[in-house]
Amino acid sequence: MAEISMPAPVCFIENTREGELKVRQEALQILANIREPVVVVAIAGLYRTGKSYLMNKLSGKKTGFPLGSTIQSETKGIWMWCVPHPLKPKHTLVLLDTEGLGDVEKGDSKNDSWIFALSVLLSSAFVYNSIGTIDQQALEKLHYVTELTELIKVKSAPGSHDDIDETGEFMRFFPTFIWAVRDFTLQLKLNGHPITEDEYLENALLLKKGSSPKVTLYNLPRECIRLFFPARKCFVFDRPASKSGLHRIEELQEHELEPDFVAQSQTFCRYIFENCNVKTIKGGHVVTGKYLGNLAGTYVDAIRSGTVPCMENAVLALAQIENSAAVMEAAAHYEKEIDQRVVFPTETLKEFLDVHAICEKGAIQIFMDRSFKDDSREFQGRLMSDLEMKKEQFLQRNKCESSARCQALLQECFQQLGAGISAGMYSRQGGYQQFMTDQQAGLMRYNQAQRKGIQADDELRSFLNGQESTASSILQADNALTESGRALAGQRLRAEEAERMRHMMEEKQAEQQQKLEDQKRSYEEHVQQLLVKMEEDRKNLVKENERVVTSKLKEQEKLLMGGFEQKARSLDSQIKGLNRELANATNKPSLLSNVVDGLGLVATAVLPGFGKLIGIGASVLSRFI
C-alpha cells in the first residue's frame, strides 16, 4: 500500500446538528487505501476528561486531536487518525477519538449511546476515560455498557439449538476494555495491602449478593463489563500539571509535566503498542483499513434506518463486498500475468496450459487471501467461471494469432507454386510431377519455419485441401501419365487427404483430453488452496473459542469464589455450547468431504466438460485424507 500520509485527524463519523450520524467520504477514501491489518484504538468518556491528550500521545504527536481548554466539548462524532504502527511493520494504528459523553449542549442521550456502541464495535482496544476514582458514581455514568444488548444484535435470527447466549457471542466481537482513571489521588491499597491497577479494577467490579432492585442496579454495569469484555486492563494517572497549566497542556514541554504523569502515560502507550491486537471479526478474519470503512458504513446505515446494528449481518455484508472484489482482483491478476508471460502464438497447447496453471494458481491465492465466509462457494464458483472464460478467450486469441501467422507464412512458402499455377506452367506434359515437386519444396519451407503456433497443422490442411481440385486438374491434363498412373496418383491424393483427416481427429481428441486434464488440475488446485485456507480458519476459530471458553471459566471461578453459585451454573450451558462448536470445527474428515463435494458441484456447473471426469471427487478426497 502507499505510505500513510495523515498530518492531522479527519472526521470519520460525523454527528450532524440534526443528531444524525454520517460516515465521511474523506475518511472512507483514506481507509480504502489501507490494505494491511489495522489495530484500532477507540477512546470514550465524559466530555472534558482529557481523552484527546492520550490519543495524541499514541500518535506520537503533541497536537492533532483538539484538546480544548474550556467547558465546551471539542470533538463531535468520531474522529480518526491513521499512523504507521510503531512496533508492528506493515500494520496501521487507527486512533478513534469520540465526542464527550454527557455533553449538556447536545441534550440527546440516545446519540451518546450510539457513539459509545460504534466505538466498541469498530475497535480492537476500547479505552474508557474517567476522572477521579472507580466508584459507584463512575460506574453509573458508564450506563452505556448496560445498553449494548439493546443497541447491538449479534445474530439476525437465533439458531435452532443455540446454547450460546448473546453475552458469549459479544466476547468474540468485543475489544479489550481499558479503563483510564485520570487525576487519581488515592493510594492503591486494599485492606492495608498494596494492589495493582488491574486488581483495583477487578475489586471495583465485584458483585453484591441479593436480589433487591437496589442490588440489581448496583450489579448491572459490573456484570455487563465482566461478561462482555473478557480482557480488561486499568491505568491510573496523576494530574498532569497544576490547575493553571492544564488549559495550555498542548504547549507544555515534557519536563514541565508531573514526572509521575509522564511515566504513567509512557506505560499506557507501551501497553497499547505491545499488547493490543489487530482488529478481527468472527472467525478470526483480520480487518484491513478497507474492511473497517465498510463495517462502519454498514453499522451507520443500520442506525440511520432505525434498525439495530447486527454484527452478523455486517460481517455478511462485508463478505459480499470483499468477495466480489476478491474475484475481480484475482481475475485481473490472471489476465495481467498471462499478457506478461505468454508470447502468442504458443507452439503447442501444453505450452499455454503450463503458463495458465501458474497464473491461475496465483489468482486463486489472491482470492483466498482476500475472501472470507464464502460458505456456499458462490464466489469461488464465480472465480472458476471467470478464469475458465478468460482462459478460453486467450486460447481463441492464441488460435487467431497462430492462424494469421500461418496464413501469411503459407502465402510466402507457396508463392512460387501459386505463381506457377497462375502462369499455367503446370498445364503441360510432366506438369503434375513438377507441381508435386514444387509443392513439396513449399511444404519443407513451411515445416522449417518457427513459431507457427497451434494452428499450424489445421491451416496447412486447409491450404492443401484448397489445392486438391487444382492438383486433380493438373493430374488429368498431364499426357505423360498413363491411365493407371493417373489412377494411382489419384488414390495417393485421396489417401493423403484421409490421413490428414485422421490426424486432425486425433489432434482434436488429444486437445480435448488436455483440456479435461487441465480442468481436473484446476479443480484440485482450488480444493488444495481452499483446504489450506479452511485449516487456517479452523485454527482461528479454535483459538477464538478457546479464548472465550477460558474467559467464561475464569468468570465462573470468580462467581463461585464470591458465592454466586446460581450465576456460575448459568454459564455451564454456554461453555458446553462453545466446546461443542470447538469439536465440530476440528472434525477434519467432515471438513474435507464438504469441501470436495461442494466444490465438485460448483465445478460441474461452471466448467464445461467437468462432469465427464467420473470419480474425481473420490480420487481428490483420497489425496488429502
Helices and strands as residue ranges (DSSP letters): E 10-15, E 21-23, H 25-32, E 38-45, H 51-59, E 78-84, E 92-98, H 109-122, E 125-131, H 136-141, G 143-147, H 148-151, H 166-173, E 176-182, E 189-190, E 193-194, H 197-204, H 213-228, E 232-236, H 243-246, G 254-256, H 259-275, E 280-281, E 285-286, H 289-304, H 311-341, H 349-370, H 378-413, H 415-423, H 431-448, H 456-466, H 468-477, H 483-561, H 565-570, H 572-585, H 588-606, G 610-612, H 616-624
